[in-house]
């Protein structure tokens, strides 16, 4: 777990100092202008690209939730697919049985997931590092099965899931359904990133990061470590839950098979690829989750046809190789890599304002003990 | 008079036909040399064993293309891996329809995956043809005129087993083992309703006929404990709703502990090569199932012309296929069916006409289906195959008995 401390080191300074600086604002404006490209292109698959954009933003929000927990608070979770599922089903059930409008389900999903995450945070307090990872792992495994559980099947639809109506955009907006949903995802994403950005700059954020870097020292300084850890778990779950409900709204269908362990792992992969403890890294992670699986398949097809192979090249093996290459070239994720590059070009060292202190392994102690929470 | 009327009609026909010729605008996915169709398939993930379906389809189309294609057009199948995850299916279906502009989706696999794109395909008016799932909801032309199933549905199959049990077993006490997913639910639902309805009509307590109902997850390592539990219920009928790996385990375990009920396994698991042989022929004697395709390991078919063609095809185009894997056979038959639809379309390869022809199949003989089973559809009947035959394990093969049964009628 000490690895997390050192991996965040380079990415963190950039994220915190410039997170919502002019570059970030320009970037968000660009994202907001993307649907307007429809005016200049006559690509028939434009709506499909908008749909891809929705997926990327949704995964970016989920990764953001996970990042708050792992990157900024040093607690590991392999079970965030569970909160994603909880958010999705909350939205689906409220829309179907209570007839709520889609946007109103988002705060409810956040509240439900906050509650679930906060409660799960309590037993999690007793567990650290690998043990916490295993405990959260059970969540990811249990949830798809629990969703099929007979007594709650009237609400969850059991194995069949719940079909939803896609929201129709108001006519005066003049947008297509996919553009409308893209803006919905974008606005929610901006809100979430803004909230997290402010949270991290506040005293609470400092406390979170202090706990990550050295729990005992943070406790000595007067930080209520248990409270911060459980609340961080809750907030992290809430953000991922919001992503889940957005996913239910844009896919218009929820089913147990959508929320497998694979999903939890892909959040983690997105997080590490984007860069731990980096806010822009979350967006890169979201895009990675959507794009790289597809490109792995394209590469597999391309290899098969261009080398006239007799057998298929397994797409997931290619995915693995891509991931290995990326981790080799940029061990601290894409944002970490960019930061390193910037520093090399600028020829100066990072000032590391909010970065965790480098991990020191003292004689007679393991790395895990020196940085207990990270 | 008649001559004149005919002349006018002919004239009108040519007038009407002319703009169509003049436009010569190809429908999506179709050129003069190619028909592009799409598919989603679980090549990875929990259900990756079913990926053989997609490989068989691709191999069949390779053969058709080598023979010159359909009316000079080659079939280009874009088959994408959705890992059995519904959101991924939505994404890929949209990619295929909107970006790749396929003519239609052929045999996307999985009930949840197809449910996720059901509405979308019908809104977009793109055919979702011969979906590879046995759920009963695919034959609903009134609400979903762009979606059609292919295989006999699980519900109907469940009804057939229930009827057979009630007719042949005295004082049945039924134990059910089922996979905890949509397939298991569908199979058991039809079965349970029939059992309850039957006993209810006699005035007895219907719910007592089913004495045990155990489930397992597709990720479980074994079903040993479930089998012990079912045996202890004192059941004399075992309704085995499993996928191949678990079916083999269940048969083996039941034999090990000396439980000898009247044993029914569902068609999904009725494979000599993948289930009966690994479980052991001794342990499997008398097991009953319902079938619609020929068992490729049964020497009785070896002399039939359609078997010989199928055999030649596997050797040339699908060398990695396992002979006893029924998926290779069903995949072959499904691909044959879609080629038949495309042939019937002639040169009008619009999506409307593809759907019209898919709903216009009359007594189509499909290779590797059991004798007497033919494809039949109409604008109100979207169930291409709706009859099966019961068969039981005798020696090392399935032995058919009884007549063709249609559960729908």
Interface residues (C-beta under 8 A of the other chain):
Chain A: X44 X45 X47 X48 X51 X52 X55 X141 X145 X148 X158 X159 X160 X161 X163 X247 X251 X252 X253 X255 X256 X257 X258 X260 X262 X263 X290 X294 X297 X311 X312 X314 X315 X316
Chain B: X43 X44 X45 X46 X55 X80 X81 X83 X84 X85 X86 X87 X90 X91 X94 X95 X98 X99 X101 X110 X111 X112 X113 X115 X116 X118 X119 X180 X181 X182 X184 X185 X217 X219 X320
